[in-house]
Amino acid sequence: MERRTTPPTDDPLRREREPPPPPRPPRGPALDPTALFVLLDGLRRVVPGELQGQLTNLIREFLLTLRSLIDWYLERLDGPRREPRVEDIPID
């Protein structure tokens, strides 16, 4: 009878074939978007009346884009891992 010292799931070849996990968030002070929002609000208030509507639309588009990026990243984290595409190449 043969004993294994490592569990069957700890196969080094299998680990090489799996895609790497997503990077961990940085360990430091978290990004605080408050300063960005204060800056954008200040810009909106300083801009002349003729441009306020355009700047408001620009800020809205920026925030929608940021939201889409966050949604995409969360979907990527929550989704199943993709298996790498492997092709058998015959050796003659």
C-alpha positions as CSV (number, residue, x, y, z in Angstrom):
1,M,0.0,0.0,0.0
2,E,1.4,3.4,-1.0
3,R,1.0,6.5,1.2
4,R,0.9,10.0,-0.1
5,T,2.5,12.7,1.8
6,T,0.6,15.5,-0.1
7,P,-3.1,15.7,-0.7
8,P,-4.2,14.9,-4.3
9,T,-5.4,18.5,-4.8
10,D,-1.9,19.8,-4.2
11,D,-0.6,18.7,-7.6
12,P,2.2,21.1,-8.7
13,L,1.4,20.5,-12.4
14,R,-2.2,21.5,-11.8
15,R,-1.1,24.7,-10.0
16,E,0.9,25.7,-13.1
17,R,-2.1,25.3,-15.4
18,E,-4.5,27.3,-13.3
19,P,-4.7,31.1,-14.0
20,P,-3.3,33.2,-11.2
21,P,-5.7,34.6,-8.7
22,P,-6.7,38.3,-9.1
23,P,-4.2,40.7,-7.4
24,R,-4.9,41.6,-3.8
25,P,-5.9,45.1,-3.0
26,P,-3.0,47.3,-1.7
27,R,-2.4,47.3,2.0
28,G,-2.2,50.9,2.8
29,P,-4.4,53.8,3.2
30,A,-7.5,53.3,1.1
31,L,-8.2,55.7,-1.8
32,D,-10.5,58.4,-0.5
33,P,-12.6,59.8,-3.4
34,T,-13.9,62.7,-1.2
35,A,-11.2,65.1,-2.5
36,L,-12.2,64.3,-6.1
37,F,-15.9,64.9,-5.5
38,V,-15.2,68.2,-3.7
39,L,-13.0,69.3,-6.6
40,L,-15.7,68.4,-9.2
41,D,-18.4,70.1,-7.1
42,G,-16.2,73.2,-6.8
43,L,-15.6,73.2,-10.6
44,R,-19.3,72.9,-11.2
45,R,-20.0,76.0,-9.1
46,V,-17.2,78.1,-10.6
47,V,-18.0,77.4,-14.2
48,P,-20.1,80.1,-16.0
49,G,-23.8,79.4,-16.4
50,E,-23.5,78.6,-20.1
51,L,-21.1,75.7,-19.3
52,Q,-22.7,74.3,-16.2
53,G,-25.0,72.0,-18.1
54,Q,-22.1,70.6,-20.1
55,L,-19.9,70.1,-17.1
56,T,-22.7,68.4,-15.2
57,N,-23.2,66.0,-18.2
58,L,-19.4,65.4,-18.3
59,I,-19.4,64.6,-14.5
60,R,-22.4,62.3,-15.0
61,E,-20.7,60.4,-17.8
62,F,-17.5,60.1,-15.7
63,L,-19.4,58.6,-12.8
64,L,-21.3,56.2,-15.1
65,T,-18.0,55.0,-16.5
66,L,-16.6,54.6,-13.1
67,R,-19.6,52.6,-12.0
68,S,-19.4,50.4,-15.1
69,L,-15.7,49.7,-14.4
70,I,-16.6,48.7,-10.8
71,D,-19.4,46.4,-12.0
72,W,-17.1,44.8,-14.5
73,Y,-14.4,44.1,-11.9
74,L,-16.9,42.7,-9.4
75,E,-18.4,40.4,-12.1
76,R,-14.9,39.2,-12.9
77,L,-14.2,38.4,-9.3
78,D,-17.5,36.6,-8.8
79,G,-17.5,34.6,-12.0
80,P,-16.1,31.1,-12.4
81,R,-12.5,30.7,-13.3
82,R,-11.8,30.1,-16.9
83,E,-10.0,27.0,-17.8
84,P,-6.9,27.7,-20.0
85,R,-7.2,26.6,-23.6
86,V,-4.9,23.7,-24.2
87,E,-4.2,22.2,-27.5
88,D,-2.6,18.8,-28.0
89,I,0.3,19.0,-30.5
90,P,1.4,15.6,-31.8
91,I,5.1,15.0,-31.8
92,D,6.3,12.9,-34.7
